[in-house]
Amino acid sequence: MKRRPAVVVLAAGRGSRFRGPGHKLEQNLGGASGAETLLARSLRHAIATRLPVVVVTTPALAPAVHQLVAARDIVTLPERDAQGRLQPVGMGHSIVAGVSATGDADGWLILPADMPLVRPATIMAVAEGLERYPVCYAQYRGIQGHPVGFGTELYSELVALSGDEGARRIVARYAAQPIEVDDPGVHIDVDTAEDLARLRS
């Protein structure tokens, strides 16, 4: 593979729908105290690709990220501005931060950190898709999933994103190409305590 896109792992959401003890990304996947956390599994899969990885996170989660990723590959979004007001942490803001920090990459693969079952081979398949398409995404059994890949020509559009919508509008505008993978993990994210319980079982 000639191109080496960066994997932008989005770990800056507040996880407000989780309603369990602690942040959802710090929950153990196995239920036992020594088990891997959701965040650790997602990062391990991203790192296993040997592609550049950048993690966009919050001050609260940064210590957990630092255990797994070099400091230079972490972008910490401030939770409050100079006046003490809560800063926006929508997916759009996180993508802007991650893409801006890796502006010299050969494209970007956007991967939410709450999707711990996405396999390294799936991430690589989407990376290889960027050799042919400006926008592509992992698809399992005909249904779109993550990661979503963007070529370098979309840099200016990616860094202009805002809010919670993420890059959906760009995906629609450029007739994104599906990369069919045999990986149900491309659809499985953890938003609630019930999602986590299903994953553990």
N, C-alpha and C positions, 0 to 999 in steps of 0.2 A: 504494500500500500504506500503510495507516494505521499499523500496528505497525512498530516498529523493534527486533526482537530482537537481542541481542548474539551474535556468533559466538565461542564459547569454544574456542580451539585448544589441544588437550592435547599439550604437548611436554615433559612432566616424567618420562616413563618412562626406565628405565635402558637399555632396548634390549638386554637381556642375551642375547636369542636371536640377535642379529645375527652375532656371531662374526667380524666383519671388522675392518679397521683403523679405529679411531676410532668415534665414535657414528654410528648409522645416519642420524640426521637431518642430519648434516653431510656426507653423501656427495653427490658430484656426480651429477646425474641423467644427464648426457651422457657421463660417463666422463672427459671432458677437464677439465683444471684450471680453466678459465675458465667451465665450465658452471654452471648454477643448482643449488643444493643442494636436497635433498628438502624441508628446512624452508622455504627461500626460496620454492619453488614453492607449497607449501601456504599460506603466509602471503600470497603475492601473490594467489592466488585468493580468499582470504577478504577481503582489503582491497579487491579489485575490486568487491565487492558494495556498497561504501559503507555497509555496516552497521557499528555499533560492533564492534570486535574486541578481545578480551582474550586474551593468551597466557599459559598457565600453564607454567612451565619450571623448570629447575634452575640453580644457580649456574654449572655447567660450560657450559651452553648459552646462558645469559643474554647474553653478549657478541654472539653471532650474532643473537639476537632483537633486541637493541638497534639493530642496523644497519638493521632493517626496520620497527620499531614504536616508537612513542613510549614513554618510560619509564613514563608514567602508565597505560599499557595492558598492562603486564607484571606478572605475579605470580610471584615467584621463591620456590619452596618450599625451605626449608632441607634439606640432605641429612642433617644430623646434629642431634640434640638437644643440650641444654646439657651432657649427660654424654658426648657424643661417639658416641652410638649412632646407627646408620643409621635415618633416619625412613622411615615407609611412604610409597611413591610410587604406590600403586595408582590406578586410574582414578577410583574413588570420591573419593579425597582431592583429586585434581586438579579434578574437577567442583565439589566444595564450594568450593574456592579461587576458581575462575573465576566461579561464580554469586554467591558472597558479594561479590566485588569489583565486580559489576555489578548489585547488588540493585535498582536503579531501572530496569533494562532492561524492554522489552516482551516478555519471554520470552528463551529461550536456545537456540542451535543448537550442539550438541556435535559437534566435528569433530577427530578424531585427526590430529596433525601428520604421521603417517606415511602419509597418503593424498593424495599430491600431484596426483592426476589428477581429483579431484572439481572439477567446473566451477563457476565463479561462478553461472551460471544455475541450476544444481542447488541450490546453497545458497539462492538467492532463491526457488526453487519451494517449498522446505520452509518458509522464512520466511513465505511467503504462505499456506501450509497452516495456520499458527498462527492465522490470522484465523478459521478454522472449527473447528479441533480443539485440544484441550488437549495432545495428544501426537501427533506425526506423524514420518515418516521417509522418506528417499529410497528408492525401490525401482526396480530395473532388471530387466526381464524376470521379474517376479514374485518376486524375491529381495530381502530387506531389506538395506539398506546404510546409509551415513552421508551427510550428517549426520542426527542425530535432534533434533527440535525439541520444546521444552517451553514451555507457556504460563506466565504469571505466577502462576496459581493453584497451581502445583506448587513454588513457591520453597521452602517449609518442608520438603518431602520431599527436594528436591535437596540442600539444605544439611545434611541428616541422613545422607547417604550415607557409606559408608566402604569400605575394602578395594578389591579388584581387580574386583569384580563390575560396577562402573559403575552405570548406571541401568536395567539390564535388568528389575529387578522392577517399577519404575514403568511401564516400557513395557508390560509384561504386564498390570498391574492396570488401566490406563486404556484398554485396547483401542486401542492406537495405530493411527493411520490411515496407510496407505501413500500416498506421493505418487509416482506413476509418472513416471520421467524417462528420457530417452534418453542415459544416461551410464554406461558400464560402469565408470568410475572409482569409483563408489560402493562397489564390492566390492574394490578393489585397494589393499592396504596392503603395506608393506615391513617384514617381521619378520626376514628372514634375508638373507644375502649372495646367496643364489640368487634371492630375490624381486627384489633390486636388479638383478641381472644380466638377469633377464627384462624388467624395466622399461626398461633401457637398450637392449635389442635390439628 
